[in-house]
């Protein structure tokens, strides 16, 4: 934690982390990999500031709280076309391809791959033709294989699947970097960080160190194909417990759009939900209370959450149902 970011030791750490990340996602040399600060939230601004010119117009798919925040910042830069939205039904589904109202002259199309609060996830990338695709992948990055070549830019906060808070991963196609206006503030220009290998200023060294260890852990597990199988099995176990509860538990997201990372569900009454959360906390299951905008319960089962933990939760749910 005290290590100088200019030292040979840290230089090896950050280069190793980038190398392993490139191997995990099969990232080609035509993409730059950056480890930045400010989390995904800063990327809500950096993406339009760098990529919206010269057209100053972009398409956004609105599927939850984080895409709404991204839209808010993009509107400060240029024109935003909300190509589709599930807000009217409180974001309980992912808009289908045929529902997308895309602009031919958009600089890029932005979507949020997984929606933590509402428990929905894109099962496939939106088809956007030749327009660059931009993705906020903060909450499902490295949970499954993706084809990076389909994207112009991918960004993700580290704190869900890659390590402790403090860094954001950005994977950007190098050909898009020429869009960044020269008058942009230095730190907000992607080119600054590409030219300085993510070390224009002191990076979050400890977070990057842990991210590097996580990448090695994933490679040692067999890569993202193997991690995807594990995540599918965990989610299936939990959704089966919900669906086979004779209505005692009820999933809140559309079945075809359910997230592998965030399982959201309700009980028959708020009183029962409060009782379950209290008893679950006593048993050692923390963080089950759903977000205030949707209520209910939410089980987040990111990469690092063990299969045994899901098995224990399912058993607790069965016991709670039997008693109530």
C-alpha positions in Angstrom: 0.0 0.0 0.0 3.0 2.3 0.4 4.6 1.2 -2.8 5.7 4.0 -5.2 3.8 3.8 -8.5 7.0 4.7 -10.2 8.8 1.7 -8.8 9.9 -1.4 -10.8 7.8 -3.5 -8.5 4.6 -1.7 -9.3 5.4 -1.4 -13.0 5.5 -5.2 -13.1 2.1 -5.4 -11.2 0.2 -3.1 -13.5 1.6 -4.6 -16.6 0.9 -8.1 -15.4 -2.7 -7.0 -14.5 -3.2 -5.6 -18.0 -1.7 -8.7 -19.7 -4.0 -11.1 -17.7 -7.1 -8.9 -18.3 -6.3 -9.0 -22.1 -6.0 -12.8 -22.0 -9.3 -13.2 -20.0 -11.3 -11.1 -22.5 -9.2 -11.7 -25.6 -8.5 -7.9 -25.9 -6.6 -7.1 -29.1 -3.8 -4.6 -29.6 -6.3 -2.3 -31.3 -7.7 -1.5 -27.9 -6.2 0.4 -25.0 -6.7 -0.8 -21.4 -6.8 1.8 -18.7 -7.0 1.7 -14.9 -8.6 5.0 -13.9 -10.0 6.6 -10.8 -13.4 8.2 -10.2 -15.3 4.9 -10.6 -17.9 4.3 -13.3 -19.5 7.5 -12.3 -16.7 9.6 -13.7 -17.1 7.6 -16.9 -20.7 8.9 -17.2 -19.0 12.2 -18.1 -15.7 11.1 -19.8 -17.5 8.9 -22.3 -19.6 11.7 -23.9 -16.8 14.3 -23.5 -14.4 12.1 -25.5 -16.7 10.2 -27.9 -19.7 12.4 -28.6 -17.8 14.8 -30.9 -18.1 15.8 -33.6 -21.8 14.9 -34.0 -22.6 15.7 -30.3 -25.4 13.2 -30.4 -25.7 9.8 -28.8 -28.2 7.0 -28.2 -28.8 5.7 -24.7 -30.9 2.7 -23.6 -32.5 3.4 -20.2 -32.7 0.3 -18.1 -32.2 1.6 -14.5 -30.7 4.0 -12.0 -27.2 3.9 -13.5 -28.2 4.4 -17.1 -30.4 7.4 -15.9 -27.3 8.9 -14.3 -25.3 8.3 -17.4 -28.0 10.0 -19.5 -28.0 13.0 -17.2 -24.3 13.6 -17.7 -24.4 13.0 -21.4 -27.1 15.7 -21.8 -24.6 18.2 -20.5 -22.4 17.5 -23.5 -24.8 17.1 -26.4 -28.1 15.7 -27.6 -29.3 12.4 -26.1 -31.8 10.1 -27.8 -33.3 7.6 -25.4 -33.5 4.8 -27.8 -35.6 2.6 -25.5 -36.6 2.6 -21.8 -38.2 0.2 -19.3 -38.9 3.0 -16.8 -42.7 2.9 -17.1 -42.7 -0.6 -15.6 -40.1 0.3 -12.9 -37.3 -1.2 -15.0 -38.4 -4.8 -14.6 -37.4 -5.9 -18.1 -34.8 -5.3 -20.9 -36.1 -3.6 -24.1 -36.0 -6.0 -27.0 -34.0 -5.3 -30.2 -37.2 -4.4 -32.2 -38.0 -1.7 -29.6 -34.8 0.2 -30.1 -35.3 3.6 -31.9 -31.7 4.1 -32.9 -30.3 7.2 -34.7 -28.3 6.8 -37.9 -26.1 9.8 -36.9 -25.4 8.8 -33.3 -21.8 9.0 -32.2 -22.3 5.9 -30.1 -25.0 3.7 -28.4 -24.7 3.3 -24.6 -26.2 0.6 -22.5 -25.8 -0.8 -19.0 -25.3 -4.5 -19.2 -26.5 -5.5 -15.7 -28.9 -3.5 -13.5 -28.1 -4.2 -9.9 -31.1 -2.5 -8.3 -33.7 -4.1 -10.6 -32.1 -7.5 -11.2 -32.1 -7.4 -15.0 -29.3 -8.2 -17.4 -28.8 -8.0 -21.2 -28.4 -11.6 -22.5 -26.9 -10.3 -25.8 -25.5 -7.0 -26.9 -27.9 -4.6 -28.7 -27.3 -4.7 -32.5 -26.3 -1.2 -33.5 -24.8 -1.6 -37.0 -21.6 0.5 -37.6 -22.2 2.8 -34.6 -19.7 2.2 -31.8 -21.3 0.4 -28.8 -20.4 1.7 -25.3 -21.2 -0.4 -22.2 -21.2 0.2 -18.5 -20.3 -3.3 -17.4 -19.6 -2.5 -13.8 -21.7 -5.2 -12.2 -21.2 -8.2 -14.5 -17.7 -7.6 -16.0 -15.8 -10.9 -16.1 -18.9 -12.9 -15.0 -19.1 -14.4 -18.5 -17.2 -14.3 -21.9 -18.0 -11.3 -24.1 -16.8 -10.4 -27.6 -14.8 -7.2 -27.1 -14.6 -6.6 -30.8 -18.3 -5.7 -30.8 -17.6 -2.7 -28.6 -16.1 0.7 -29.0 -15.7 1.2 -25.3 -16.3 -0.9 -22.1 -16.0 0.6 -18.6 -16.5 -0.9 -15.2 -16.0 0.0 -11.6 -13.8 -2.5 -9.9 -15.8 -3.1 -6.8 -18.3 -5.8 -7.9 -16.2 -8.5 -9.7 -12.6 -7.3 -9.8 -11.5 -6.0 -6.4 -12.0 -3.2 -3.9 -13.4 0.2 -4.8 -11.0 2.8 -6.1 -10.5 2.0 -9.8 -12.4 1.9 -13.0 -11.4 -0.4 -15.9 -11.7 1.2 -19.3 -11.2 -0.8 -22.6 -11.4 1.6 -25.6 -10.8 1.1 -29.3 -7.8 3.2 -30.2 -9.4 4.5 -33.4 -12.0 6.3 -31.3 -9.3 8.3 -29.4 -9.0 10.8 -32.2 -12.4 12.1 -31.3 -11.3 13.5 -28.0 -11.2 17.3 -28.4 -7.8 18.9 -27.8 -9.4 21.5 -25.5 -10.6 18.9 -23.1 -9.3 19.3 -19.5 -6.1 17.2 -19.4 -7.3 14.6 -16.9 -10.6 14.1 -18.7 -9.0 13.2 -22.0 -8.5 9.4 -22.6 -5.4 10.1 -24.6 -3.7 11.5 -21.5 -4.1 8.2 -19.8 -3.2 6.1 -22.8 0.0 8.0 -23.3 1.0 7.7 -19.7 0.0 4.0 -19.3 -2.6 4.8 -16.7 -0.1 6.7 -14.6 -0.5 10.3 -15.4 -1.0 10.8 -11.7 -0.7 8.3 -8.9 -3.1 5.5 -9.6 -5.0 3.4 -7.0 -2.0 1.1 -6.6 -3.5 -1.3 -4.0 -6.8 -1.7 -5.9 -4.9 -2.5 -9.1 -2.7 -5.0 -7.2 -5.8 -6.8 -6.0 -7.4 -6.6 -9.5 -4.3 -8.3 -10.8 -4.7 -11.1 -8.3 -8.4 -11.6 -9.2 -7.4 -11.9 -12.9 -5.0 -14.6 -12.0 -7.6 -16.3 -9.9 -10.0 -16.3 -12.8 -7.4 -17.7 -15.2 -6.5 -20.4 -12.7 -10.2 -21.3 -12.5 -10.3 -21.9 -16.3 -11.2 -18.4 -17.5 -14.5 -16.8 -18.1 -16.2 -19.9 -19.7 -15.7 -21.7 -16.4 -16.7 -18.8 -14.3 -19.9 -18.4 -16.4 -20.8 -22.0 -15.7 -20.4 -21.5 -12.0 -22.5 -18.3 -12.1 -25.2 -19.9 -14.1 -25.4 -22.8 -11.6 -25.6 -20.4 -8.6 -28.3 -18.2 -10.2 -30.3 -21.2 -11.3 -30.3 -22.7 -7.8 -31.6 -19.4 -6.4 -34.2 -18.8 -9.1 -35.5 -22.4 -8.8 -36.0 -21.8 -5.0 -38.1 -18.7 -5.8 -40.1 -20.3 -8.7 -40.8 -23.5 -6.9 -42.0 -21.9 -3.7 -45.8 -22.0 -4.6 -45.9 -18.2 -4.7 -44.3 -17.6 -1.3 -41.4 -15.9 -3.1 -41.9 -14.0 -6.3 -39.2 -12.8 -8.7 -39.5 -9.1 -9.6 -37.7 -9.2 -12.9 -39.0 -10.6 -16.2 -37.9 -14.2 -16.4 -36.1 -13.9 -19.7 -34.1 -10.9 -18.5 -33.1 -12.1 -15.0 -29.6 -11.1 -13.8 -27.0 -13.7 -13.0 -25.5 -11.3 -10.5 -28.4 -9.8 -8.6 -31.4 -11.9 -7.8 -34.4 -9.7 -6.8 -37.6 -11.0 -5.3 -40.5 -10.2 -3.0 -42.6 -12.0 -0.4 -46.4 -11.7 0.0 -46.2 -8.8 2.5 -43.8 -6.2 3.6 -44.0 -7.5 7.2 -42.8 -10.9 6.0 -40.0 -9.3 4.1 -38.8 -7.4 7.1 -39.0 -10.5 9.2 -37.0 -12.5 6.7 -34.3 -9.8 6.4 -34.0 -9.7 10.2 -33.8 -13.5 10.6 -31.4 -13.7 7.7 -29.1 -11.1 9.3 -29.1 -13.1 12.5 -28.0 -16.2 10.5 -25.2 -14.3 8.9 -26.7 -13.4 5.5 -26.0 -9.7 5.1 -27.1 -7.2 2.4 -30.4 -8.9 1.5 -32.6 -5.8 1.8 -33.7 -4.6 -1.6 -33.0 -1.1 -2.8 -35.5 1.4 -1.5 -36.8 2.1 -5.1 -38.1 -1.5 -5.5 -38.2 -2.9 -2.0 -38.3 -6.6 -1.4 -35.0 -8.6 -1.2 -31.9 -8.8 -3.3 -29.2 -11.4 -3.2 -26.0 -10.3 -5.0 -24.0 -13.3 -6.0 -21.0 -11.9 -7.8 -18.0 -14.0 -8.9 -16.4 -14.2 -5.5 -19.6 -15.3 -3.7 -19.2 -19.1 -3.2 -21.7 -21.7 -4.3 -21.9 -22.9 -0.7 -23.3 -19.5 0.2 -26.1 -19.9 -2.3 -26.8 -23.4 -1.0 -27.0 -22.1 2.5 -29.3 -19.2 1.5 -31.6 -21.6 -0.4 -31.9 -23.8 2.7 -32.6 -20.8 4.8 -35.4 -19.7 2.4 -36.9 -23.2 2.5 -36.8 -23.2 6.3 -38.3 -19.7 6.5 -41.1 -20.7 4.2 -41.9 -23.8 6.2 -42.2 -21.7 9.4 -44.2 -18.9 7.9 
